[in-house]
Amino acid sequence: IGIAKKVFSPDPDEVAFAKKIIEAIPDGKGVHMIDGKMQDDASWKQAKVLVELAEQLAEGDEDLKAAYGF
């Protein structure tokens, strides 16, 4: 199970960027430039899913929790 978690878990950098999107667009509306990339409501929805997945995977896994900054 440990190998599967490592292979299929989101990359910590992707989770950090997803968290940036959610913080920059709290209501999920509009278009924003974040780190030189356009982010919109579709990006926000993907970011929410990614962060929620990371939160679920980090439950009970201190290494993932630390890697994701939770």
Secondary structure, DSSP 8 states (H G I E B T S, - for coil): -HHHHHHHS--HHHHHHHHHHHHHSTTS-S-EEETTEEE-HHHHHHHHHHHHHHHHHHTT-HHHHHHHT-
